[in-house]
Amino acid sequence: MSALASVSFEPLVEVEGLAKTFDVSLPWLNRVVDRKPRQFVHAVDDVSFTIQRGTTLALVGESGCGKSTVARLLVGLYAPTRGRIVFGGVDATAVDARPRVMRRRMQMIFQDPYASLNPRWKVRDIVAEPLREHGLTEQGRTSGADREALLEAQVGELLGSVGLAAADADKFPHQFSGGQRQRIAIARALATEPEFLVCDEPTSALDVSVQAQVLNIMKDLQTKQGLTYLFISHNLAVVRHVSDRVGVMYLGRVVEIADKAALFSRPHHPYTRMLLDAIPDIHMSGRARTPVQGEVPNPLHPPSGCTFHPRCPHANERCRVERPQLLSFGSTRAACHAVEEGRI
């Protein structure tokens, strides 16, 4: 099935007002002795977006903006503080809403292939673990030998789908390069035949040439199997290659979301413009560029109003006191007072 054939006007994933707060307070006794209050980090704050079936939404932003927390919330590794995640029409944040069948339908590819694979297990056991856990070997076979033979064939097929050989199943992770390890991680994620893959910076730990190989494998798999991706990255060149829509996050909030072509050609939010201006201009176009200024504020004490205002060249008094809402400007949604007022 092609990706185009699998695209539906109905979204597969709907995220509404998602938030996650972490308690980072000192132990109780230390707080009493030092007379300090409890402290909280709002890692994700009122994030909303949808992902159409068979498409890729990329989330970009500087380190610490909450991208990976969103990824973990979607697959159920974190419980949200508030908000809803609707997957295939089912509210996944409801109590007991993630039965085994739903967990099969969404999988995650982690950032570091050196840490996400068990070094003591052979590749066969790593890739076969989801098959065993979800009972995806043929139940009608009573012979243990028959089940193992079927499992071996399934593992070999999965490895072949990511460009590895069936004979690689007998090796350990340390016998592979970084790109090959990430292919193993992708094969493991595909074992349950998921509809939705959350990819948390899957190529950031790899060399540039290897990144291209892994990304091409992922795009081919999307075309063949109609997969839906949430792609987390800080590399805008990678995002331009793989995404259909792009969301820009800053300090736990989505500040702009648009189709890829619109965002790269006509960015609205000043933060998005700064991120694009930071890309090296290899074509030497001579276009005026504004480098990214300053640093991300301390998330324990975020600025009032628009959290980007200390770094924004267009900030005024309203930006310092009033929090902007995500509004529609044509096909783009942006949270910026300067865009709303027509100042940029």
C-alpha positions as CSV (number, residue, x, y, z in Angstrom):
1,M,0.0,0.0,0.0
2,S,1.4,3.4,-0.9
3,A,1.5,6.3,1.6
4,L,-0.7,8.4,-0.7
5,A,-3.3,5.6,-0.8
6,S,-3.3,5.3,3.0
7,V,-3.7,9.1,3.7
8,S,-7.2,9.8,5.1
9,F,-9.0,13.0,5.8
10,E,-9.6,11.6,9.3
11,P,-6.6,12.1,11.6
12,L,-5.0,9.1,13.2
13,V,-3.6,11.1,16.1
14,E,-5.3,14.0,17.8
15,V,-3.6,15.8,20.7
16,E,-5.7,18.3,22.7
17,G,-4.3,20.6,25.4
18,L,-1.6,18.2,26.4
19,A,0.5,19.1,29.4
20,K,3.1,17.4,31.6
21,T,4.5,18.8,34.9
22,F,7.4,17.3,36.7
23,D,8.0,17.8,40.4
24,V,11.7,18.6,40.8
25,S,11.6,19.7,44.4
26,L,14.3,19.0,46.9
27,P,13.5,16.3,49.5
28,W,11.1,17.3,52.2
29,L,13.7,17.7,54.9
30,N,15.9,19.9,52.8
31,R,12.9,22.1,51.9
32,V,12.1,22.5,55.6
33,V,15.6,23.3,56.7
34,D,16.3,25.7,53.8
35,R,12.7,27.1,53.8
36,K,12.3,26.5,50.1
37,P,9.0,25.8,48.3
38,R,8.3,22.9,46.0
39,Q,9.4,23.4,42.4
40,F,7.8,22.3,39.2
41,V,8.9,22.2,35.6
42,H,6.2,22.6,33.0
43,A,7.9,20.4,30.4
44,V,4.9,20.4,28.1
45,D,2.3,23.1,28.3
46,D,-1.0,23.1,26.4
47,V,0.2,21.4,23.2
48,S,-2.4,20.5,20.5
49,F,-1.9,19.1,17.0
50,T,-3.3,16.4,14.7
51,I,-1.5,13.9,12.4
52,Q,-3.3,12.6,9.3
53,R,-2.9,8.9,8.6
54,G,0.1,8.1,6.4
55,T,1.8,11.4,6.9
56,T,4.7,12.7,8.9
57,L,4.6,15.5,11.5
58,A,8.0,16.8,12.6
59,L,8.5,18.6,15.9
60,V,11.6,20.8,16.0
61,G,13.1,23.2,18.6
62,E,16.2,23.7,20.7
63,S,17.2,21.1,23.4
64,G,14.9,21.2,26.4
65,C,11.9,22.5,24.6
66,G,9.8,19.4,25.4
67,K,9.9,17.5,22.1
68,S,11.0,14.2,23.7
69,T,8.5,14.6,26.5
70,V,5.7,14.8,23.9
71,A,7.0,11.6,22.3
72,R,6.9,9.7,25.6
73,L,3.5,11.0,26.4
74,L,2.1,9.8,23.1
75,V,3.3,6.2,23.6
76,G,2.3,6.0,27.2
77,L,5.7,6.1,28.9
78,Y,4.6,9.2,30.7
79,A,1.1,9.9,32.0
80,P,-0.1,13.4,31.1
81,T,-0.9,16.0,33.8
82,R,-3.8,17.1,31.7
83,G,-5.1,17.0,28.1
84,R,-6.2,14.2,25.8
85,I,-4.5,11.9,23.2
86,V,-7.0,10.4,20.8
87,F,-5.6,7.6,18.7
88,G,-7.8,6.1,16.0
89,G,-10.9,7.6,17.6
90,V,-10.1,6.2,21.1
91,D,-9.1,8.3,24.0
92,A,-5.8,6.9,25.0
93,T,-5.6,9.0,28.2
94,A,-8.6,7.4,29.7
95,V,-8.2,4.8,32.5
96,D,-7.3,1.4,31.0
97,A,-7.5,2.8,27.5
98,R,-4.2,1.3,26.4
99,P,-4.9,-2.4,26.1
100,R,-2.4,-4.8,24.4
101,V,-4.0,-4.3,21.0
102,M,-3.6,-0.5,21.2
103,R,0.0,-0.8,22.3
104,R,0.7,-2.9,19.3
105,R,-0.5,-0.1,17.0
106,M,2.1,2.4,18.2
107,Q,5.8,2.0,18.7
108,M,8.8,4.2,19.4
109,I,12.3,4.4,17.9
110,F,14.7,5.9,20.4
111,Q,17.5,8.4,19.9
112,D,20.6,6.4,20.9
113,P,21.0,3.0,19.2
114,Y,23.9,2.2,21.5
115,A,21.6,2.5,24.6
116,S,18.3,1.2,23.3
117,L,19.5,-2.3,22.5
118,N,20.2,-4.9,25.2
119,P,24.0,-5.7,24.7
120,R,23.6,-9.1,26.3
121,W,20.9,-10.3,23.8
122,K,21.4,-11.5,20.3
123,V,19.6,-9.6,17.5
124,R,17.2,-12.5,17.2
125,D,16.0,-12.1,20.7
126,I,15.8,-8.3,20.5
127,V,13.6,-8.3,17.4
128,A,11.6,-11.3,18.5
129,E,10.7,-9.9,21.9
130,P,7.7,-7.9,20.7
131,L,6.5,-10.9,18.8
132,R,6.6,-13.1,21.9
133,E,5.1,-10.5,24.2
134,H,2.2,-9.8,21.9
135,G,1.7,-13.5,20.9
136,L,2.2,-12.7,17.2
137,T,3.5,-16.2,16.4
138,E,0.9,-18.6,15.0
139,Q,-1.2,-19.9,17.8
140,G,-2.3,-23.0,16.1
141,R,1.1,-24.6,16.0
142,T,1.5,-27.0,19.0
143,S,5.1,-28.0,18.4
144,G,7.7,-25.8,20.0
145,A,10.0,-26.4,17.1
146,D,7.4,-25.2,14.6
147,R,6.9,-22.0,16.6
148,E,10.6,-21.3,16.8
149,A,11.0,-21.9,13.1
150,L,8.1,-19.5,12.4
151,L,9.7,-16.9,14.8
152,E,13.0,-17.3,13.0
153,A,11.4,-16.6,9.6
154,Q,9.6,-13.6,11.0
155,V,12.8,-12.1,12.4
156,G,14.6,-12.7,9.1
157,E,11.8,-11.0,7.2
158,L,11.9,-8.0,9.5
159,L,15.7,-7.7,9.3
160,G,15.4,-7.9,5.5
161,S,12.9,-5.1,5.4
162,V,15.5,-2.7,6.9
163,G,18.4,-3.8,4.7
164,L,20.0,-6.4,7.0
165,A,20.6,-10.1,6.4
166,A,18.8,-12.9,8.1
167,A,22.2,-14.2,9.2
168,D,22.7,-11.1,11.3
169,A,20.2,-12.5,13.8
170,D,23.0,-14.6,15.4
171,K,25.1,-11.5,16.2
172,F,25.2,-9.2,19.2
173,P,24.6,-5.4,19.0
174,H,28.3,-4.6,19.5
175,Q,29.1,-6.3,16.2
176,F,27.2,-3.6,14.3
177,S,27.9,0.0,13.4
178,G,25.6,2.8,14.7
179,G,23.5,2.9,11.5
180,Q,23.1,-0.9,11.5
181,R,22.0,-0.7,15.2
182,Q,19.4,1.8,14.4
183,R,18.1,-0.5,11.6
184,I,17.8,-3.2,14.2
185,A,15.8,-0.8,16.4
186,I,13.5,0.0,13.4
187,A,13.0,-3.7,12.8
188,R,12.0,-4.2,16.4
189,A,9.5,-1.4,16.2
190,L,8.0,-2.9,13.1
191,A,7.6,-6.3,14.6
192,T,4.0,-5.6,15.9
193,E,2.9,-4.2,12.5
194,P,2.2,-0.8,14.0
195,E,0.3,2.0,12.3
196,F,2.1,4.9,14.1
197,L,5.8,5.3,14.9
198,V,7.2,7.9,17.2
199,C,10.8,8.6,16.2
200,D,12.7,10.5,18.8
201,E,15.7,12.0,17.0
202,P,16.5,8.6,15.4
203,T,19.5,9.8,13.3
204,S,21.1,12.4,15.6
205,A,23.7,10.0,16.9
206,L,24.7,8.9,13.4
207,D,27.2,10.2,10.8
208,V,25.6,12.3,8.0
209,S,26.0,9.6,5.3
210,V,24.5,7.0,7.6
211,Q,21.6,9.4,8.5
212,A,20.6,9.5,4.8
213,Q,20.5,5.7,4.6
214,V,18.3,5.4,7.7
215,L,16.0,8.2,6.6
216,N,15.6,6.6,3.1
217,I,14.7,3.3,4.8
218,M,12.1,5.0,6.9
219,K,10.5,6.8,3.9
220,D,10.4,3.6,1.9
221,L,8.7,1.8,4.8
222,Q,6.2,4.6,5.0
223,T,5.4,4.3,1.3
224,K,5.1,0.5,1.4
225,Q,3.2,0.1,4.7
226,G,1.3,3.4,5.0
227,L,2.9,4.3,8.3
228,T,2.3,7.5,10.2
229,Y,5.2,9.2,11.8
230,L,5.8,11.7,14.6
231,F,9.4,12.7,13.9
232,I,11.3,14.6,16.6
233,S,14.5,16.4,15.5
234,H,16.5,19.6,15.9
235,N,18.0,19.2,12.4
236,L,15.9,21.3,10.0
237,A,17.7,19.8,7.0
238,V,16.5,16.3,8.1
239,V,13.0,17.7,8.8
240,R,12.7,19.2,5.3
241,H,13.6,15.8,3.9
242,V,11.1,13.6,5.8
243,S,8.1,15.7,7.0
244,D,4.8,16.7,5.6
245,R,3.9,19.2,8.3
246,V,6.2,20.9,10.9
247,G,5.5,22.0,14.4
248,V,8.0,24.4,16.2
249,M,8.2,24.1,20.0
250,Y,9.7,26.6,22.4
251,L,9.8,26.1,26.2
252,G,7.0,23.4,26.3
253,R,4.6,25.1,23.8
254,V,4.0,24.9,20.1
255,V,4.6,28.4,18.7
256,E,4.0,27.6,15.0
257,I,2.7,24.7,13.0
258,A,2.3,24.6,9.2
259,D,2.8,22.5,6.1
260,K,6.5,22.0,5.3
261,A,6.5,24.2,2.2
262,A,4.7,27.1,3.9
263,L,6.9,27.0,7.0
264,F,10.2,26.9,5.1
265,S,9.2,29.5,2.5
266,R,7.0,31.9,4.7
267,P,7.8,31.4,8.4
268,H,5.6,33.5,10.7
269,H,7.0,33.3,14.3
270,P,10.3,35.1,15.0
271,Y,11.6,32.0,16.6
272,T,11.0,29.9,13.5
273,R,12.7,32.6,11.4
274,M,15.7,32.5,13.7
275,L,15.9,28.7,13.5
276,L,15.8,28.9,9.7
277,D,18.4,31.7,9.6
278,A,20.7,29.5,11.6
279,I,20.9,27.0,8.7
280,P,24.2,27.5,6.7
281,D,23.5,29.3,3.4
282,I,25.4,27.0,1.1
283,H,23.9,28.7,-2.0
284,M,25.3,32.1,-0.8
285,S,22.0,33.8,-1.7
286,G,22.9,37.0,0.1
287,R,19.6,37.0,2.0
288,A,19.6,39.0,5.2
289,R,19.9,36.6,8.1
290,T,19.2,37.0,11.9
291,P,21.3,34.6,14.0
292,V,19.6,33.0,17.0
293,Q,20.1,35.3,19.9
294,G,20.5,34.5,23.6
295,E,19.7,31.2,25.4
296,V,16.6,29.3,26.4
297,P,15.4,30.6,29.8
298,N,15.4,28.5,32.9
299,P,12.3,26.4,32.7
300,L,11.9,26.6,36.5
301,H,11.4,30.3,36.1
302,P,10.0,31.0,32.6
303,P,9.5,34.6,31.5
304,S,6.0,36.1,31.9
305,G,3.8,36.7,28.9
306,C,5.3,35.3,25.7
307,T,8.2,33.1,26.9
308,F,10.2,34.1,23.8
309,H,10.1,37.8,24.4
310,P,13.6,38.2,26.1
311,R,15.1,37.0,22.8
312,C,12.6,38.5,20.3
313,P,13.6,41.6,18.3
314,H,9.9,42.5,17.9
315,A,8.8,42.2,21.5
316,N,6.7,45.0,23.0
317,E,5.0,45.5,26.4
318,R,2.0,43.3,25.4
319,C,4.5,40.5,24.7
320,R,5.9,40.8,28.2
321,V,2.6,40.6,30.0
322,E,0.2,38.6,27.8
323,R,0.6,35.0,26.8
324,P,-0.1,34.6,23.0
325,Q,-2.6,32.0,21.7
326,L,-2.1,29.7,18.7
327,L,-4.1,31.5,16.0
328,S,-4.7,30.7,12.3
329,F,-3.0,32.8,9.6
330,G,-4.0,31.2,6.4
331,S,-2.7,27.6,6.4
332,T,-0.3,28.4,9.2
333,R,-1.0,28.6,13.0
334,A,1.3,30.8,15.1
335,A,1.3,32.1,18.7
336,C,2.8,35.6,18.3
337,H,1.4,39.1,19.1
338,A,3.6,40.7,16.5
339,V,2.2,38.5,13.8
340,E,-1.4,39.0,15.1
341,E,-0.9,42.8,15.0
342,G,0.8,42.8,11.6
343,R,4.1,44.2,12.9
344,I,6.0,41.4,11.1
